[in-house]
Amino acid sequence: MVTDYIAYESMVAARETAKWTFWIMWATWFAGAATFSAVVVSLWLARRGEKIDIKCTVGERDLIIKNVVGSQVKKGIAIEIINRTRFAITISNVGWDCGKGVYFTQMFGDKESDTLPKKIDYGERCFLWIDLNEADNWYYQISKKLLSNGNEKRIKGMKLLVSTTTTKPFLFKPEKNLLSNLSQAIEKNRTES
């Protein structure tokens, strides 16, 4: 009889062990799923946080310069790039993308313009200026180059190309008056040729 009681208690202990093992198995699966979810969410947040967000405007502006002699108004193309990312970025290059492999790199030499490369922190801006007061101005040079390559019809899709040191370039559409003035310069150059 004692052996029957020992066998019975062994059977009850085995049943309890099996029940606890079953619940431990489910807890292990739940912990594994929670760990996997935490890793996926942390990777998603890390990738999302690296995205650069910049705002850019490009168009014709009048720049009023005040000095000891008096005031002077300069007509030109203003490019303003604002960093809306929570970390600093570096603007390395600015140019024009006319589509289908036609690119122009823009150089800035005016004293009102920032120099590139330019590091801008969160909320800061990079101001670039192309002076139009010269007789041989930007419109004339770009229209002449587009006509010489046979790409004068590409100006409707022309975009400003802003390159940073860490990501692929960003494209921004210029204001309509800039594109229409460029079209007029192309027509003027075509009739002169």
PASEBA-1860 file (N, C-alpha, C; in nm, 3 decimals):
! residues 193
1> MVTDYIAY> 0.080/-0.118/0.000/0.000/0.000/0.000/0.085/0.126/0.000 ~ 0.194/0.123/0.066/0.282/0.238/0.067/0.338/0.260/-0.073 ~ 0.365/0.152/-0.145/0.415/0.168/-0.281/0.309/0.227/-0.373 ~ 0.180/0.194/-0.348/0.073/0.255/-0.429/0.062/0.405/-0.400 ~ 0.081/0.441/-0.275/0.072/0.581/-0.237/0.187/0.659/-0.297 ~ 0.306/0.601/-0.299/0.424/0.667/-0.358/0.404/0.683/-0.508 ~ 0.349/0.581/-0.572/0.323/0.588/-0.716/0.220/0.696/-0.747 ~ 0.117/0.706/-0.663/0.012/0.807/-0.681/0.070/0.948/-0.666
9> ESMVAARE> 0.150/0.969/-0.564/0.211/1.100/-0.541/0.307/1.136/-0.654 ~ 0.379/1.035/-0.706/0.467/1.060/-0.820/0.388/1.103/-0.942 ~ 0.270/1.039/-0.962/0.185/1.074/-1.076/0.130/1.216/-1.060 ~ 0.089/1.255/-0.939/0.037/1.391/-0.913/0.149/1.493/-0.934 ~ 0.270/1.462/-0.888/0.383/1.554/-0.906/0.416/1.571/-1.054 ~ 0.411/1.461/-1.130/0.438/1.468/-1.274/0.333/1.553/-1.344 ~ 0.205/1.539/-1.301/0.097/1.617/-1.362/0.117/1.766/-1.332 ~ 0.153/1.802/-1.211/0.178/1.941/-1.174/0.297/1.997/-1.251
17> TAKWTFWI> 0.401/1.916/-1.265/0.518/1.959/-1.342/0.481/1.985/-1.487 ~ 0.399/1.900/-1.546/0.355/1.918/-1.685/0.272/2.046/-1.699 ~ 0.186/2.074/-1.601/0.103/2.195/-1.606/0.191/2.320/-1.599 ~ 0.288/2.322/-1.507/0.377/2.436/-1.495/0.466/2.451/-1.618 ~ 0.510/2.342/-1.674/0.592/2.346/-1.795/0.512/2.405/-1.911 ~ 0.384/2.370/-1.920/0.296/2.425/-2.024/0.288/2.577/-2.012 ~ 0.267/2.631/-1.890/0.255/2.776/-1.872/0.389/2.846/-1.890 ~ 0.499/2.781/-1.854/0.632/2.838/-1.876/0.661/2.848/-2.026
25> MWATWFAG> 0.615/2.747/-2.103/0.632/2.751/-2.249/0.562/2.873/-2.308 ~ 0.437/2.899/-2.266/0.364/3.015/-2.317/0.431/3.146/-2.273 ~ 0.482/3.153/-2.151/0.550/3.273/-2.103/0.677/3.298/-2.184 ~ 0.749/3.190/-2.219/0.870/3.204/-2.300/0.837/3.255/-2.439 ~ 0.731/3.203/-2.499/0.688/3.252/-2.631/0.648/3.400/-2.624 ~ 0.575/3.436/-2.521/0.533/3.576/-2.505/0.654/3.667/-2.488 ~ 0.752/3.627/-2.405/0.872/3.707/-2.384/0.952/3.720/-2.514 ~ 0.959/3.614/-2.592/1.029/3.620/-2.721/0.961/3.714/-2.818
33> AATFSAVV> 0.827/3.706/-2.824/0.752/3.795/-2.913/0.766/3.941/-2.868 ~ 0.763/3.966/-2.737/0.778/4.102/-2.687/0.919/4.156/-2.717 ~ 1.020/4.073/-2.703/1.157/4.115/-2.734/1.171/4.146/-2.883 ~ 1.117/4.060/-2.967/1.122/4.083/-3.111/1.050/4.214/-3.147 ~ 0.934/4.238/-3.088/0.859/4.362/-3.114/0.938/4.485/-3.069 ~ 1.004/4.475/-2.954/1.083/4.588/-2.904/1.199/4.619/-2.997 ~ 1.264/4.516/-3.050/1.375/4.537/-3.143/1.325/4.601/-3.272 ~ 1.211/4.553/-3.324/1.156/4.609/-3.448/1.118/4.756/-3.429
41> VSLWLARR> 1.054/4.788/-3.317/1.014/4.927/-3.291/1.137/5.016/-3.274 ~ 1.238/4.969/-3.202/1.358/5.051/-3.182/1.432/5.075/-3.314 ~ 1.439/4.974/-3.400/1.502/4.993/-3.531/1.422/5.090/-3.617 ~ 1.291/5.079/-3.611/1.204/5.170/-3.688/1.223/5.313/-3.640 ~ 1.227/5.334/-3.509/1.247/5.469/-3.455/1.385/5.523/-3.490 ~ 1.485/5.436/-3.485/1.621/5.480/-3.518/1.631/5.521/-3.664 ~ 1.571/5.447/-3.754/1.575/5.480/-3.897/1.495/5.606/-3.925 ~ 1.382/5.620/-3.858/1.298/5.736/-3.879/1.367/5.863/-3.829
49> GEKIDIKC> 1.444/5.851/-3.723/1.511/5.966/-3.665/1.625/6.019/-3.750 ~ 1.680/5.940/-3.839/1.792/5.982/-3.921/1.750/6.063/-4.044 ~ 1.622/6.071/-4.070/1.574/6.137/-4.191/1.597/6.288/-4.184 ~ 1.655/6.343/-4.289/1.680/6.486/-4.296/1.558/6.556/-4.354 ~ 1.520/6.665/-4.290/1.405/6.743/-4.333/1.450/6.887/-4.354 ~ 1.452/6.930/-4.480/1.490/7.068/-4.509/1.379/7.134/-4.591 ~ 1.369/7.265/-4.575/1.273/7.345/-4.652/1.355/7.441/-4.737 ~ 1.313/7.460/-4.861/1.390/7.545/-4.950/1.295/7.630/-5.034
57> TVGERDLI> 1.329/7.757/-5.049/1.258/7.845/-5.141/1.360/7.904/-5.237 ~ 1.321/7.916/-5.363/1.410/7.974/-5.464/1.325/8.060/-5.557 ~ 1.366/8.185/-5.572/1.294/8.277/-5.658/1.364/8.412/-5.665 ~ 1.310/8.500/-5.748/1.367/8.634/-5.763/1.328/8.719/-5.643 ~ 1.426/8.795/-5.595/1.404/8.883/-5.481/1.482/9.012/-5.502 ~ 1.441/9.114/-5.428/1.517/9.239/-5.420/1.584/9.241/-5.284 ~ 1.715/9.262/-5.284/1.793/9.265/-5.160/1.833/9.410/-5.135 ~ 1.792/9.463/-5.021/1.824/9.601/-4.985/1.948/9.598/-4.896
65> IKNVVGSQ> 2.053/9.663/-4.942/2.178/9.668/-4.868/2.197/9.810/-4.818 ~ 2.210/9.822/-4.688/2.227/9.954/-4.626/2.369/9.963/-4.572 ~ 2.439/10.070/-4.612/2.574/10.093/-4.563/2.592/10.242/-4.536 ~ 2.714/10.285/-4.508/2.739/10.425/-4.472/2.711/10.521/-4.588 ~ 2.724/10.473/-4.710/2.700/10.557/-4.827/2.550/10.578/-4.848 ~ 2.470/10.479/-4.817/2.326/10.486/-4.836/2.270/10.347/-4.858 ~ 2.156/10.341/-4.923/2.093/10.212/-4.951/2.110/10.176/-5.098 ~ 2.122/10.050/-5.121/2.136/9.999/-5.257/2.043/9.878/-5.270
73> VKKGIAIE> 1.974/9.869/-5.383/1.884/9.756/-5.407/1.947/9.669/-5.514 ~ 1.963/9.542/-5.481/2.017/9.445/-5.576/1.907/9.350/-5.616 ~ 1.899/9.321/-5.744/1.803/9.224/-5.794/1.878/9.093/-5.814 ~ 1.815/8.984/-5.770/1.883/8.856/-5.784/1.794/8.738/-5.755 ~ 1.854/8.622/-5.756/1.785/8.497/-5.724/1.829/8.457/-5.584 ~ 1.732/8.443/-5.496/1.760/8.407/-5.357/1.723/8.260/-5.335 ~ 1.814/8.188/-5.275/1.791/8.049/-5.238/1.805/8.042/-5.086 ~ 1.698/8.004/-5.020/1.700/7.994/-4.874/1.671/7.850/-4.833
81> IINRTRFA> 1.765/7.790/-4.762/1.753/7.651/-4.718/1.746/7.652/-4.566 ~ 1.640/7.593/-4.509/1.620/7.590/-4.364/1.626/7.446/-4.317 ~ 1.703/7.423/-4.212/1.716/7.290/-4.152/1.604/7.270/-4.050 ~ 1.517/7.171/-4.076/1.410/7.138/-3.982/1.435/7.004/-3.914 ~ 1.558/6.955/-3.921/1.599/6.831/-3.856/1.656/6.866/-3.720 ~ 1.645/6.776/-3.624/1.691/6.803/-3.487/1.843/6.798/-3.471 ~ 1.916/6.769/-3.577/2.062/6.767/-3.569/2.118/6.851/-3.684 ~ 2.245/6.883/-3.673/2.310/6.968/-3.774/2.330/6.892/-3.904
89> ITISNVGW> 2.316/6.964/-4.016/2.343/6.907/-4.148/2.440/7.000/-4.220 ~ 2.504/6.949/-4.323/2.597/7.029/-4.402/2.550/7.031/-4.548 ~ 2.523/7.150/-4.599/2.488/7.168/-4.740/2.619/7.172/-4.816 ~ 2.638/7.074/-4.904/2.767/7.064/-4.973/2.766/7.124/-5.113 ~ 2.651/7.119/-5.180/2.648/7.160/-5.319/2.505/7.199/-5.357 ~ 2.493/7.294/-5.448/2.362/7.336/-5.501/2.375/7.344/-5.652 ~ 2.274/7.297/-5.721/2.277/7.300/-5.867/2.137/7.297/-5.924 ~ 2.128/7.275/-6.054/2.001/7.274/-6.126/1.988/7.142/-6.199
97> DCGKGVYF> 1.874/7.077/-6.182/1.844/6.951/-6.249/1.739/6.979/-6.356 ~ 1.778/6.963/-6.481/1.686/6.988/-6.593/1.624/6.859/-6.644 ~ 1.653/6.746/-6.582/1.596/6.618/-6.623/1.678/6.551/-6.731 ~ 1.664/6.420/-6.741/1.730/6.337/-6.842/1.882/6.358/-6.846 ~ 1.943/6.367/-6.727/2.089/6.376/-6.721/2.149/6.512/-6.745 ~ 2.069/6.618/-6.748/2.120/6.753/-6.768/2.126/6.823/-6.633 ~ 2.247/6.847/-6.584/2.269/6.910/-6.454/2.363/7.029/-6.470 ~ 2.339/7.132/-6.389/2.428/7.247/-6.381/2.463/7.267/-6.234
105> TQMFGDKE> 2.591/7.279/-6.205/2.635/7.308/-6.069/2.643/7.459/-6.054 ~ 2.584/7.510/-5.947/2.581/7.655/-5.923/2.695/7.694/-5.829 ~ 2.772/7.792/-5.870/2.879/7.845/-5.785/2.833/7.980/-5.732 ~ 2.871/8.011/-5.608/2.830/8.136/-5.543/2.954/8.214/-5.504 ~ 2.964/8.337/-5.554/3.080/8.419/-5.523/3.042/8.555/-5.469 ~ 2.913/8.583/-5.457/2.868/8.712/-5.410/2.891/8.723/-5.260 ~ 2.923/8.844/-5.211/2.951/8.859/-5.068/2.824/8.848/-4.983 ~ 2.708/8.864/-5.042/2.583/8.848/-4.966/2.546/8.700/-4.949
113> SDTLPKKI> 2.612/8.615/-5.023/2.581/8.473/-5.021/2.669/8.399/-4.921 ~ 2.612/8.297/-4.855/2.693/8.209/-4.771/2.786/8.128/-4.860 ~ 2.892/8.077/-4.803/2.984/7.992/-4.879/2.952/7.846/-4.852 ~ 2.974/7.765/-4.954/2.950/7.621/-4.941/3.082/7.548/-4.931 ~ 3.091/7.444/-4.855/2.989/7.379/-4.774/2.954/7.464/-4.651 ~ 2.828/7.450/-4.609/2.775/7.529/-4.498/2.704/7.436/-4.401 ~ 2.750/7.437/-4.275/2.687/7.357/-4.170/2.577/7.441/-4.107 ~ 2.455/7.384/-4.103/2.343/7.456/-4.041/2.280/7.367/-3.934
121> DYGERCFL> 2.259/7.426/-3.817/2.196/7.356/-3.706/2.044/7.363/-3.720 ~ 1.976/7.300/-3.625/1.829/7.297/-3.625/1.774/7.440/-3.621 ~ 1.687/7.472/-3.716/1.623/7.602/-3.721/1.704/7.710/-3.791 ~ 1.829/7.684/-3.825/1.910/7.784/-3.893/1.890/7.776/-4.043 ~ 1.940/7.876/-4.114/1.922/7.881/-4.258/2.054/7.906/-4.328 ~ 2.053/7.867/-4.454/2.165/7.894/-4.545/2.107/7.985/-4.654 ~ 2.166/8.103/-4.673/2.117/8.198/-4.771/2.218/8.207/-4.885 ~ 2.172/8.177/-5.005/2.257/8.181/-5.124/2.200/8.284/-5.221
129> WIDLNEAD> 2.286/8.361/-5.284/2.244/8.475/-5.367/2.313/8.471/-5.502 ~ 2.233/8.487/-5.609/2.284/8.498/-5.745/2.247/8.637/-5.795 ~ 2.345/8.722/-5.818/2.321/8.861/-5.858/2.274/8.867/-6.003 ~ 2.168/8.946/-6.027/2.114/8.962/-6.164/2.138/9.102/-6.219 ~ 2.213/9.187/-6.150/2.235/9.324/-6.196/2.336/9.335/-6.309 ~ 2.409/9.227/-6.335/2.508/9.230/-6.443/2.440/9.218/-6.579 ~ 2.504/9.269/-6.683/2.448/9.260/-6.819/2.447/9.114/-6.866 ~ 2.553/9.043/-6.835/2.565/8.901/-6.873/2.522/8.819/-6.752
137> NWYYQISK> 2.392/8.825/-6.719/2.347/8.766/-6.593/2.317/8.616/-6.604 ~ 2.267/8.562/-6.496/2.242/8.418/-6.483/2.145/8.368/-6.590 ~ 2.037/8.443/-6.617/1.939/8.401/-6.718/2.005/8.385/-6.856 ~ 2.088/8.480/-6.891/2.156/8.476/-7.020/2.249/8.355/-7.030 ~ 2.327/8.333/-6.927/2.423/8.222/-6.929/2.354/8.085/-6.934 ~ 2.252/8.065/-6.851/2.182/7.937/-6.849/2.107/7.914/-6.980 ~ 2.038/8.017/-7.031/1.964/8.000/-7.156/2.058/7.971/-7.272 ~ 2.173/8.036/-7.273/2.272/8.010/-7.379/2.321/7.865/-7.372
145> KLLSNGNE> 2.346/7.816/-7.252/2.393/7.678/-7.234/2.285/7.578/-7.273 ~ 2.161/7.605/-7.235/2.051/7.515/-7.272/2.030/7.511/-7.423 ~ 2.041/7.627/-7.488/2.026/7.632/-7.634/2.140/7.559/-7.706 ~ 2.262/7.573/-7.654/2.376/7.508/-7.720/2.367/7.355/-7.711 ~ 2.304/7.304/-7.606/2.290/7.159/-7.590/2.159/7.105/-7.648 ~ 2.072/7.194/-7.695/1.942/7.152/-7.747/1.846/7.109/-7.637 ~ 1.862/7.164/-7.519/1.779/7.126/-7.404/1.687/7.238/-7.358 ~ 1.655/7.332/-7.447/1.576/7.448/-7.405/1.433/7.412/-7.364
153> KRIKGMKL> 1.383/7.297/-7.406/1.246/7.257/-7.370/1.240/7.195/-7.231 ~ 1.351/7.178/-7.166/1.355/7.111/-7.035/1.332/7.206/-6.918 ~ 1.314/7.335/-6.942/1.306/7.427/-6.830/1.177/7.413/-6.750 ~ 1.072/7.358/-6.809/0.947/7.342/-6.733/0.965/7.244/-6.618 ~ 1.052/7.147/-6.635/1.078/7.049/-6.530/1.203/7.080/-6.449 ~ 1.257/7.199/-6.467/1.380/7.236/-6.398/1.357/7.247/-6.248 ~ 1.450/7.189/-6.170/1.439/7.192/-6.025/1.574/7.228/-5.964 ~ 1.568/7.286/-5.846/1.689/7.314/-5.771/1.732/7.187/-5.700
161> LVSTTTTK> 1.858/7.153/-5.711/1.913/7.031/-5.653/2.003/7.071/-5.536 ~ 1.964/7.028/-5.413/2.040/7.060/-5.293/2.102/6.932/-5.240 ~ 2.236/6.929/-5.232/2.307/6.810/-5.183/2.357/6.834/-5.042 ~ 2.340/6.731/-4.958/2.399/6.733/-4.825/2.513/6.631/-4.823 ~ 2.589/6.632/-4.716/2.703/6.540/-4.709/2.662/6.399/-4.671 ~ 2.539/6.377/-4.622/2.503/6.245/-4.570/2.390/6.175/-4.644 ~ 2.314/6.242/-4.726/2.199/6.177/-4.792/2.200/6.205/-4.941 ~ 2.104/6.146/-5.008/2.088/6.174/-5.151/2.036/6.317/-5.169
169> PFLFKPEK> 2.053/6.376/-5.286/2.012/6.516/-5.308/1.860/6.535/-5.299 ~ 1.822/6.655/-5.260/1.682/6.695/-5.253/1.650/6.782/-5.374 ~ 1.529/6.771/-5.427/1.487/6.852/-5.542/1.375/6.947/-5.498 ~ 1.385/7.074/-5.539/1.284/7.174/-5.506/1.245/7.250/-5.631 ~ 1.117/7.277/-5.645/1.066/7.349/-5.762/1.083/7.499/-5.742 ~ 1.144/7.568/-5.839/1.157/7.714/-5.828/1.023/7.783/-5.848 ~ 1.017/7.908/-5.810/0.895/7.986/-5.830/0.870/8.007/-5.979 ~ 0.744/8.029/-6.015/0.704/8.039/-6.156/0.769/8.156/-6.228
177> NLLSNLSQ> 0.787/8.268/-6.158/0.845/8.385/-6.227/0.989/8.359/-6.270 ~ 1.063/8.279/-6.195/1.199/8.244/-6.234/1.199/8.162/-6.362 ~ 1.110/8.063/-6.371/1.103/7.979/-6.491/1.053/8.059/-6.611 ~ 0.957/8.149/-6.590/0.907/8.228/-6.704/1.013/8.327/-6.753 ~ 1.090/8.385/-6.663/1.199/8.474/-6.706/1.308/8.398/-6.780 ~ 1.332/8.274/-6.739/1.429/8.191/-6.811/1.377/8.157/-6.950 ~ 1.248/8.131/-6.964/1.189/8.106/-7.096/1.203/8.227/-7.186 ~ 1.181/8.346/-7.131/1.196/8.469/-7.209/1.342/8.489/-7.253
185> AIEKNRTE> 1.435/8.456/-7.166/1.577/8.468/-7.202/1.614/8.370/-7.312 ~ 1.556/8.252/-7.310/1.581/8.154/-7.417/1.528/8.206/-7.550 ~ 1.407/8.262/-7.550/1.350/8.317/-7.674/1.435/8.434/-7.725 ~ 1.482/8.518/-7.634/1.566/8.630/-7.674/1.698/8.582/-7.734 ~ 1.759/8.483/-7.671/1.886/8.426/-7.724/1.864/8.357/-7.858 ~ 1.749/8.294/-7.874/1.719/8.223/-8.000/1.706/8.323/-8.114 ~ 1.641/8.438/-8.090/1.625/8.537/-8.197/1.756/8.609/-8.229 ~ 1.844/8.621/-8.130/1.974/8.686/-8.153/2.068/8.596/-8.232
193> S> 2.050/8.465/-8.220/2.145/8.371/-8.286/2.123/8.359/-8.434
END
